């Protein structure tokens, strides 16, 4: 059966060039960078070269880069580490449409007396600087807002939000897992104090990421252990993963313009064919034109405003060999609307009918046509039964 993958916001296949760069450190160059012998010192040089390269790619200093196991660890480390030194300040500004790595971490901090304050997104999912200004005050310890929303592709104006944070002397963290390597990310230009990034969203290896900690930022380590990463993150370094992350980020930035142009063309083709071929109403959830081009969140309804179950739509597409994601999460056996779609005010039935199509560099125009044709047939069956 033909398989067509449209779930690149969840993960991406490993680029062969990345694998090639990693192979020597999976085999013969296996030394622990913290070992004093020559095998260890050889990989230590590789790690520091990678640190310099990653720093240069995001406008940081090498001393500001900490290698981690991925975006979730980085989010946890930033939030917990910043709040540990916040003194009497007990409020964290975030939004209800953040990734759960941020939301659940903030939720856990409530046990220590931390209060979440949610900046309200607009109907497209954007958090404006004005929304942050309404929420911020002298008791704010941290602002944590993502760069690109992973479900609907909204881009937040980080540099404008950062200006507000500077006015109030509040540190600013951004989860850039969905933007790093896809949008220009320069930490100095954006004005952020902390950043989280992940390799497997940019054709790198799973289990590898980075945390940017601005020199002088108020923060203490969360992962305690040995003296690795200048005592900012304990644990033996994942040398092949770090090499892979660095190569993946380098390639992503080199090829960004070409990929953006391709994704924009494929997105336009997808929307055009959906409107031409589908007999049901198609709703684009989130931004229409000003989001990232590789993420498209869609809901479906018929002339009588009936909706279908997005989870069943996903499963039916999977039977046809099409891999997409959807805007529902199964919790305790009950399907609930996506917290992102609920957060931007979508009606629950429409939110529950959603799927997320996220494009990747191997997708073609033929893939788009295949998706639309199968989607048309599946929706016709589902609405007939509904």
C-alpha positions as CSV (number, residue, x, y, z in Angstrom):
1,X,0.0,0.0,0.0
2,X,1.2,3.5,-0.8
3,X,2.1,5.6,2.2
4,X,2.1,9.3,2.1
5,X,3.3,11.2,5.2
6,X,1.8,14.5,6.2
7,X,2.7,14.6,9.9
8,X,6.0,16.5,9.8
9,X,5.0,18.7,12.7
10,X,5.0,15.6,14.9
11,X,8.4,14.3,13.6
12,X,10.5,14.1,10.5
13,X,12.5,11.3,8.9
14,X,16.2,11.4,9.5
15,X,18.0,13.1,6.6
16,X,20.6,10.8,5.1
17,X,23.2,13.6,5.3
18,X,22.6,13.9,9.0
19,X,22.9,10.1,9.5
20,X,26.2,10.2,7.6
21,X,27.5,12.9,9.9
22,X,26.5,10.9,12.9
23,X,27.8,7.5,11.9
24,X,31.5,7.9,13.0
25,X,30.2,8.8,16.6
26,X,27.9,5.8,16.7
27,X,30.8,3.5,15.9
28,X,34.5,4.2,16.2
29,X,34.5,7.6,17.9
30,X,32.6,6.5,21.0
31,X,34.5,8.2,23.8
32,X,32.8,10.1,26.6
33,X,33.6,13.8,26.2
34,X,34.2,14.0,30.0
35,X,37.0,11.4,29.9
36,X,40.6,12.5,30.1
37,X,42.0,10.0,27.6
38,X,42.4,10.7,23.9
39,X,39.1,9.1,22.8
40,X,37.2,11.3,25.2
41,X,39.1,14.4,24.3
42,X,38.5,13.8,20.6
43,X,34.7,13.8,21.1
44,X,35.0,16.8,23.5
45,X,36.5,18.8,20.6
46,X,33.6,17.7,18.4
47,X,31.0,18.8,21.0
48,X,32.6,22.2,21.4
49,X,32.8,22.7,17.6
50,X,29.1,21.8,17.5
51,X,28.3,24.3,20.2
52,X,30.1,27.0,18.3
53,X,28.3,26.2,15.1
54,X,24.8,26.1,16.7
55,X,25.5,29.3,18.5
56,X,26.5,31.0,15.3
57,X,23.4,29.8,13.5
58,X,21.0,31.4,16.1
59,X,23.0,34.5,16.9
60,X,24.1,33.3,20.3
61,X,27.4,32.9,22.1
62,X,28.8,29.3,22.5
63,X,28.6,29.7,26.3
64,X,24.9,30.2,26.0
65,X,24.1,26.8,24.4
66,X,23.2,23.8,26.5
67,X,22.6,20.5,24.8
68,X,19.6,18.5,26.1
69,X,17.4,15.5,25.2
70,X,14.9,17.7,23.3
71,X,12.2,20.3,23.5
72,X,10.4,18.9,26.5
73,X,13.4,18.8,28.7
74,X,14.5,22.3,27.6
75,X,11.0,23.7,28.4
76,X,11.1,22.0,31.8
77,X,14.6,23.2,32.6
78,X,14.0,26.8,31.6
79,X,10.7,27.2,33.5
80,X,11.8,25.3,36.6
81,X,15.2,26.9,36.6
82,X,13.9,30.5,36.2
83,X,11.2,30.1,38.8
84,X,13.6,28.7,41.3
85,X,15.3,32.1,41.5
86,X,12.3,34.3,41.1
87,X,12.2,35.3,44.8
88,X,8.8,36.8,45.7
89,X,7.6,37.0,42.1
90,X,5.0,34.2,41.7
91,X,3.3,34.7,38.4
92,X,4.1,33.1,35.0
93,X,2.6,34.5,31.9
94,X,1.9,31.9,29.2
95,X,-1.1,31.0,27.1
96,X,-3.7,28.2,27.1
97,X,-2.6,27.1,23.6
98,X,1.0,26.3,24.4
99,X,2.6,22.9,24.0
100,X,1.9,20.6,27.0
101,X,5.6,20.6,27.8
102,X,5.1,24.2,28.9
103,X,1.5,24.0,30.2
104,X,2.0,20.9,32.4
105,X,5.3,22.2,33.7
106,X,3.6,25.5,34.8
107,X,0.7,23.5,36.3
108,X,3.2,21.5,38.4
109,X,4.7,24.7,39.7
110,X,1.4,25.7,41.2
111,X,2.3,23.3,44.1
112,X,5.1,25.8,45.0
113,X,2.7,28.7,45.0
114,X,3.3,29.8,41.3
115,X,0.2,31.3,39.6
116,X,-0.3,30.8,35.9
117,X,-1.6,33.9,34.1
118,X,-2.9,33.2,30.6
119,X,-2.4,35.8,27.8
120,X,-5.4,35.6,25.5
121,X,-4.8,34.7,21.9
122,X,-6.8,36.3,19.1
123,X,-9.0,34.2,16.8
124,X,-6.0,33.1,14.7
125,X,-4.0,32.0,17.8
126,X,-1.6,35.0,17.9
127,X,-0.5,36.4,21.3
128,X,0.1,40.1,20.8
129,X,2.4,42.3,22.7
130,X,-0.7,44.2,24.0
131,X,-2.1,40.9,25.4
132,X,1.2,40.4,27.3
133,X,1.1,44.0,28.5
134,X,-2.4,43.5,29.9
135,X,-1.1,40.5,31.9
136,X,2.3,41.6,33.1
137,X,3.0,43.3,36.4
138,X,5.6,43.6,39.2
139,X,4.8,40.1,40.3
140,X,5.6,38.4,37.0
141,X,8.5,36.0,37.3
142,X,8.6,34.7,33.7
143,X,6.9,34.9,30.3
144,X,6.8,31.7,28.3
145,X,5.2,31.9,24.8
146,X,6.0,29.7,21.8
147,X,7.2,31.1,18.5
148,X,5.0,28.9,16.2
149,X,2.0,27.0,17.3
150,X,2.4,23.3,16.6
151,X,-1.3,22.7,15.8
152,X,-2.3,25.7,13.7
153,X,0.9,27.3,12.6
154,X,0.4,30.8,14.1
155,X,3.6,32.9,14.4
156,X,3.9,35.0,17.5
157,X,5.6,38.4,17.4
158,X,8.4,37.6,19.7
159,X,10.5,40.8,19.3
160,X,7.4,42.9,20.2
161,X,6.6,40.8,23.2
162,X,10.3,40.9,24.3
163,X,10.1,44.7,24.4
164,X,7.3,44.5,26.9
165,X,9.2,42.0,29.0
166,X,12.3,44.3,29.0
167,X,10.2,47.2,30.2
168,X,9.2,45.2,33.3
169,X,12.6,43.4,33.6
170,X,10.9,40.0,33.2
171,X,12.8,37.1,31.5
172,X,11.3,35.8,28.3
173,X,11.3,32.1,27.2
174,X,10.2,30.9,23.8
175,X,9.6,27.3,22.7
176,X,10.9,27.4,19.1
177,X,10.5,23.7,18.3
178,X,8.3,24.5,15.4
179,X,10.2,27.5,14.1
180,X,13.9,26.6,14.5
181,X,15.2,25.8,11.0
182,X,11.9,26.9,9.4
183,X,11.9,30.6,10.2
184,X,14.9,33.0,10.8
185,X,15.7,32.6,14.5
186,X,18.3,35.1,15.9
187,X,18.1,35.3,19.7
188,X,19.6,38.8,19.8
189,X,17.2,40.2,17.2
190,X,14.2,38.4,18.9
191,X,15.3,39.7,22.3
192,X,14.6,36.4,24.2
193,X,16.4,35.2,27.3
194,X,15.7,31.5,26.9
195,X,14.9,29.2,23.9
196,X,14.0,25.6,23.5
197,X,14.7,23.6,20.3
198,X,14.5,20.0,19.1
199,X,16.4,18.0,16.4
200,X,13.7,15.6,15.2
201,X,11.5,18.4,13.8
202,X,14.2,19.3,11.3
203,X,15.2,15.9,10.0
204,X,17.6,15.2,12.8
205,X,17.7,12.5,15.5
206,X,15.1,12.1,18.2
207,X,16.2,12.6,21.8
208,X,18.4,15.6,21.1
209,X,17.7,19.3,21.6
210,X,19.1,22.6,22.8
211,X,18.4,25.1,25.5
212,X,19.6,28.7,25.0
213,X,20.3,30.5,28.3
214,X,21.3,34.1,27.8
215,X,24.5,35.1,29.6
216,X,23.4,36.8,32.8
217,X,19.9,35.5,32.8
218,X,18.4,34.6,36.2
219,X,18.4,30.8,36.1
220,X,19.7,27.7,37.9
221,X,20.1,24.2,36.6
222,X,17.3,21.7,36.8
223,X,19.0,18.5,35.7
224,X,21.6,17.8,38.4
225,X,24.4,15.4,38.1
226,X,28.0,15.6,37.0
227,X,29.9,18.6,35.7
228,X,28.7,18.2,32.1
229,X,27.6,21.4,30.2
230,X,29.4,23.6,32.7
231,X,27.2,22.1,35.5
232,X,24.1,23.4,33.8
233,X,22.8,20.0,32.8
234,X,24.1,16.7,34.3
235,X,24.3,13.5,32.2
236,X,26.7,12.0,29.7
237,X,26.4,13.9,26.4
238,X,24.8,12.3,23.4
239,X,27.6,12.9,21.0
240,X,26.1,11.4,17.8
241,X,22.8,13.2,18.6
242,X,24.5,16.5,19.1
243,X,26.5,16.1,15.8
244,X,23.2,15.2,14.1
245,X,21.3,18.1,15.6
246,X,24.1,20.5,14.4
247,X,24.1,19.1,10.9
248,X,20.3,19.1,10.7
249,X,20.1,22.7,11.8
250,X,22.8,23.8,9.4
251,X,21.0,22.1,6.5
252,X,17.6,23.4,7.5
253,X,18.9,27.0,7.5
254,X,20.8,26.6,4.2
255,X,17.7,25.2,2.5
256,X,15.1,27.3,4.4
257,X,14.1,29.6,1.5
258,X,13.7,26.8,-1.0
259,X,11.6,24.7,1.4
260,X,9.4,27.7,2.4
261,X,8.7,28.4,-1.3
262,X,7.8,24.7,-1.9
263,X,5.6,24.5,1.2
264,X,3.8,27.7,0.1
265,X,3.1,26.3,-3.3
266,X,1.9,23.0,-1.9
267,X,-0.3,24.6,0.6
268,X,-1.9,26.8,-2.1
269,X,-2.4,23.7,-4.3
270,X,-4.0,21.8,-1.4
271,X,-6.4,24.6,-0.5
272,X,-7.3,25.0,-4.2
273,X,-8.0,21.3,-4.7
274,X,-10.0,21.0,-1.5
275,X,-12.3,23.8,-2.6
276,X,-12.6,22.4,-6.1
277,X,-13.1,18.7,-5.3
278,X,-14.8,18.5,-1.9
279,X,-18.6,18.8,-1.7
280,X,-18.4,19.7,2.1
281,X,-17.4,22.9,3.7
282,X,-13.7,23.2,4.6
283,X,-12.7,25.5,7.4
284,X,-9.1,26.6,7.9
285,X,-8.4,26.9,11.6
286,X,-5.9,29.5,12.6
287,X,-4.2,32.0,10.4
288,X,-5.2,32.1,6.7
289,X,-2.1,33.7,5.2
290,X,0.3,34.8,7.9
291,X,1.2,31.5,9.5
292,X,4.0,29.1,8.6
293,X,3.2,27.4,5.3
294,X,4.0,23.8,6.4
295,X,1.1,23.5,8.9
296,X,-2.5,23.6,7.9
297,X,-5.3,22.7,10.3
298,X,-8.7,21.9,8.7
299,X,-12.2,21.1,9.8
300,X,-15.2,19.8,7.8
301,X,-18.9,20.2,7.9
302,X,-21.8,19.6,5.4
303,X,-24.7,21.8,4.2
304,X,-26.7,20.9,7.3
305,X,-23.8,21.9,9.6
306,X,-23.2,18.3,10.6
307,X,-19.7,17.4,11.6
308,X,-17.7,14.2,11.5
309,X,-15.4,12.7,14.2
310,X,-11.8,13.8,13.5
311,X,-10.4,10.7,15.2
312,X,-12.4,8.5,12.8
313,X,-11.3,10.6,9.9
314,X,-7.7,10.1,10.8
315,X,-8.1,6.4,11.1
316,X,-9.9,6.2,7.8
317,X,-7.2,8.1,6.1
318,X,-4.6,5.9,7.7
319,X,-6.3,2.9,6.1
320,X,-5.7,4.6,2.8
321,X,-2.0,5.0,3.6
322,X,-2.2,8.7,4.5
323,X,-0.6,9.8,7.8
324,X,-2.0,13.0,9.3
325,X,-2.6,14.2,12.8
326,X,-5.8,15.5,14.3
327,X,-6.9,18.1,16.8
328,X,-8.3,15.8,19.3
329,X,-6.7,14.0,22.3
330,X,-8.0,10.9,23.9
331,X,-8.2,11.4,27.7
332,X,-9.7,8.8,30.0
333,X,-11.5,7.2,27.1
334,X,-13.3,10.4,26.0
335,X,-12.4,12.4,22.9
336,X,-12.0,16.0,23.8
337,X,-11.4,19.0,21.6
338,X,-7.9,20.2,21.0
339,X,-6.9,22.6,23.7
340,X,-5.5,24.8,21.0
341,X,-8.7,25.0,19.0
342,X,-10.7,25.4,22.2
343,X,-8.3,28.2,23.2
344,X,-9.1,30.2,20.1
345,X,-12.8,29.9,20.7
346,X,-13.8,27.2,18.2
347,X,-17.1,25.4,18.7
348,X,-16.4,21.9,20.1
349,X,-18.1,19.9,17.3
350,X,-16.1,21.8,14.6
351,X,-12.9,21.4,16.6
352,X,-13.5,17.7,16.9
353,X,-13.7,17.3,13.2
354,X,-10.3,18.7,12.6
355,X,-7.1,17.3,11.1
356,X,-3.6,18.7,10.9
357,X,-1.7,18.4,7.6
358,X,1.9,19.2,8.1
359,X,4.1,19.3,5.0
360,X,7.7,18.0,4.6
361,X,10.4,18.4,2.1
362,X,9.7,15.0,0.4
363,X,6.0,15.9,-0.3
364,X,5.0,16.4,-3.9
365,X,2.1,17.8,-5.9
366,X,1.1,14.2,-6.6
367,X,0.9,13.6,-2.9
368,X,-1.4,16.5,-2.5
369,X,-3.7,15.2,-5.2
370,X,-3.7,11.7,-3.6
371,X,-4.6,13.2,-0.2
372,X,-7.5,15.3,-1.6
373,X,-8.9,12.4,-3.7
374,X,-8.8,10.0,-0.7
375,X,-10.1,12.7,1.6
376,X,-13.1,13.3,-0.7
377,X,-14.0,9.7,-0.8
378,X,-13.6,9.2,2.9
379,X,-15.6,12.3,3.8
380,X,-18.4,11.3,1.4
381,X,-18.7,7.9,3.2
382,X,-18.5,9.4,6.7
383,X,-21.1,12.1,6.1
384,X,-23.4,9.6,4.4
385,X,-23.3,7.5,7.5
386,X,-23.5,10.4,10.0
